[in-house]
Amino acid sequence: MAKTARKRRGPQQAENAERSYPVSLGQAVELEVTGLNHEGAGVGRHEGYTLFVPKALPGERIRAKVVHAKKNFGFAELQEILNPSPHRTQPPCPVFDRCGGCSLQHLAYAEQLRHKQQIVKDNLQRIGGFSLEGEGAPVVHPTIGMDNPWRYRNKAQVPIGERDGALIGGFYAERSHDIIDIEECMIQHEANDRVVAAVKRIAGRLHIPAYDEVRHTGLLRHVVAKVGASSGEVMVVLITTEAFIPERERLIEEIRRELPDVKSIVQNINPHKTNVIFGDRTITLWGSDVIYDYIGRIKFAISARSFYQVNPEQTRVLYEKTLAYAGLTGEETVIDAYCGIGTISLFLAQKAKHVYGVEIVPEAIADANRNAELNGIGNATFEVGAAEVVIPAWKEQGIRADIIVVDPPRKGCDEALLTTILQMKPQRVVYVSCNPSTLARDLKVLADLYELKEVQPVDMFPHTDHVECVILMLRKGA
């Protein structure tokens, strides 16, 4: 049988077909905004074609200019608000319209909380396949917010650059690496603002050159400031391209003079052409290697590279909810996967028989052991390694977990870890998540053996599109 010949499309025809959208670049459109996406941009449709418009809010009618188009959706820039939302509010930050740090300052805080609850629900339904209606459906609680959702961040990571011969430092403009010079950030602890401003002034006076990421030249890449919210102790971390710092002793002396609360001045060396902030080598230039802070009654030592939640007030809320979902009576063995520096593990150890924590980063486990010793906690054991390797080894040693707690990075749990949990069959799984989409994906896997009971969103990052969750799953038939 003869094959039917198919006429091949030329490159121009293919491009025309691909670009046959109902919008064109630069086109002005009027839109009814019907919702917010997971990044906090308004969602509207023009002739059935979806457009995302940053800083537009649901219920608004707007005029926008198309700036980017793909096959199924595009992006537009807000030009004019024709009919504003009753939930629109005036952002207090003077650089809100340029900085990429806060995407939701223009939305009333109560609506931010409702929006974040809805994001969690949408992901559980769309990705996880969970029904949230009817008898026995899991409960997604209202998002727990803050009484005062400002000045909550205990850590700043600020890129340093140069402009008109002076050092600048702040945060990147949205979807770019253009530095917005900032003297004051409304969501940063005031101590962090003081650190960044002082280092810019002092390094500028001492002619310490800023890093140029395009040319890969210069010395000072980032300033990282950390503050113990309860202790008031301050750490200054200078991230440089090489170990040598001109006028180093004078730099240290002037930082100490301008920042009387500083307890630690640290240098981290990152010589690579990369967007990763920290390098592998860290040197304490002056003072202590760590600063201290408390979450509830637990004291933590925080080093330059320690992962430590940036909102201490909401961290306490998050961990207390984790403790409540664990349902500890003092007789349980708990495994804490992705344990970091032991923050959740030590909280759980207050009421568990024994807690086993595993983390792949050796420095984090060193911090976890130090924090256990610092608090006189003897019923916590920490081990370096991949959770999906270490936990089965513990099982072979006869360790049986009544409860497994996971607090993975944004990418979610490793597939092998989920398999390990299903094989271990603990009575409860408590999942702490910073990404609703990967949370929903992982819960769908665990749903073969576990029933999703409760989901508690917690607003760890007010005025941004991020939301944390604590969830409780119970083994079916347990």
Helices and strands as residue ranges (DSSP letters): H 11-18, E 28-36, E 42-46, E 49-53, E 61-69, E 73-83, H 109-126, E 139-140, E 155-163, E 166-172, E 179-181, H 190-205, E 220-227, E 234-240, H 248-258, E 262-269, E 281-287, E 291-295, E 298-302, H 312-326, E 333-337, H 343-349, E 354-359, H 362-374, E 380-384, H 387-396, E 403-406, H 415-424, E 428-433, H 436-446, E 450-458, E 468-475
